[in-house]
Amino acid sequence: MSKLTGLAVSIAVLGGVWAFLALGPLAGYVLVWAGFIAWGCYFALGADTAALQKTIAGMIYGAVIAGVALALVGHNPLGLAGAAGPAVYIAATVFLLVIVAGCNLLSAVPANVYGYAATAGYALQTTGAGSSTAMNMTNPVLLVALSVVLGAVFGMLSGKLAGMISK
């Protein structure tokens, strides 16, 4: 079997397992789509140990920074009117996504952005999303972070499985 076919088979099988878990026993604890974003990020970063570390660290960092942005927008501590508040808070937090790229673990800026976007998107588009400061699984930061860890691990497992069945 070719490497490509092996990878397609392994991702299909484990993708089905991931979807079953995320939509079944882990529903409410993980987001199937956020896991797949982390899965893809893992492969985009090279599908090795460093990719696993950078995917998890970067996407969780992005989720945390998005949580800060959501809290700032919600509380508007500077009292900025209209769209000025969100614009300033988003600009400041997005700056933080990139400036940390000098740190090796957070050097994959796209991973940081994926975590930020997934968290902000979920929080802004889901009526049941809780506060970014809630200490339960309604917190979009926690939900995305757990999804990212499991999605990246599934990415690693699919790569290993592909290697085994391609021989």
N, C-alpha and C positions, 0 to 999 in steps of 0.2 A: 504494500500500500504506500502511496506517495505521502510525503510529509504534509502536503496541503490537504489531502483526503483524510489523513489521520487527525489533523487539527480540526477539520470540519466535523468529523465524527465526534471527537472528544468535546468540542464546544456544543454541539447539538445535544449530546447526552447530558453533559453537566449543566447546560443551559436549561434543559427540561427539569433537572433535579432542582436547580436554583429557583426556577419559576414555581415549582410545586411547593418548595419550602417557604418562599417569600409570600406566596398567595394563600398558603395553607397554614401549617403549624406556626410559622413565624410572622403571619399577617399582623400588622400593628407594631411590629418590632423592626422590620426592614422594608425597604422599598425596592421592588424588583428592578425598576429602571435605574435607580442609583447604583445598585450592585453591578449592572451591566456597564454603566459608565466607568466604574472602577476597573472592571474586567478589561474593557477596551484600553483604558489608560495604561494598565499593566503591560499590555502588548505593545502599545505605542512607545513606551519608555524602554523597551528592549527585552521584556519577558525574562528577567533574571532576578537575582536576589536584590540588587540595587533598585530595580524597577518596582519590586514589591514594596520595599521600604519607602521609596519616594512617592509611590501612588498613595499608600496609606497615610503617610505623614503629611503630604501636600494636600490631599483632599480633605483630611480632617482639619488641617490648619485653615483651609479655605472655608470650611463649614463653620469653624469657630469665629472667623473674622466676619462672615456673613451674619452670624448671630449677634455680633457686636453692632453691625450696621443696622440690623432689624431693631435692636434695642434703642439705638440712637434715634432712628427714624420715629419709633413709637413714642419716645419720651421727649424728643426735640429739645435737648438741654440748652441749646443756644437760642431757642425761641424764634427761629427763622420762619418767615411766612411762606406759604404756598409750596411750590416745588423747590424752592431754594434749600430748604432743610434737607430733604432726601438727597438732593444733588451734592451738597457739601459733605454729608455723612458717607455717601457712597464713594465720592472721590477720595476722601481721607482713608477709608478702609481698603479701597482697591489699591491705593498706594502701598499699603502694608502687605498686600498679596505679592507684590513684585520686589519690593526693597529687600526682602529676606532671601532672595535668590543667591546671595553670597554664601549662605549656609548650605552645605552640600545636600543635606536631607530635604531642604525646601527649595532646591534649585530648579525643579521641574515646574516652572510657572504655570503651564497648562493644567497640571494636576491641582494646583492651588485654585485656579480659576474654575475648574470643574466642580470642586467642592463648594466654592462660594455660590456658583450659579445654581447648583442642585438644591442647596439649602434655601437660598433666597426664592428661587422659583417655586419650590414646594410650599414655603411659608406664605408666599403671596397669592398662590393659586389654589390653595386647599382650605376650604372653610373649616375643617376640623383641626388644622394645625394649631398647636399651642404656642405659648411664648418661648422665646429662645432662652429664657431663664428658668423655665419649668423643670422640675427634677423628676420627670417621668417621660414616657415614650411619646408624648404629644409634642415634645420639644424637637423642632426640626433639626437642630444641631446633633442631638443624640441619635435621632432616627437615621440621618444621613451618615453619621460616623460609623454606626454599626453596619449599615448597608455597604459602606465602602470597604470596611475590613473584610467582611465575608465575600464581597464581589471580587476583591483583589486576590483573596485566597483561592476562590474558584478559578480565577484566571490562571494562577500558578498551577493548580491541579490539572486544568485542561491542557496546559503546556506539557506537563509531565506525562499525562495519559496519552497525548498525541505522540510523544517520543516513544512510549512503550508499544503502541499499536502500529507504528510506522516501520518498525524493524522487520 
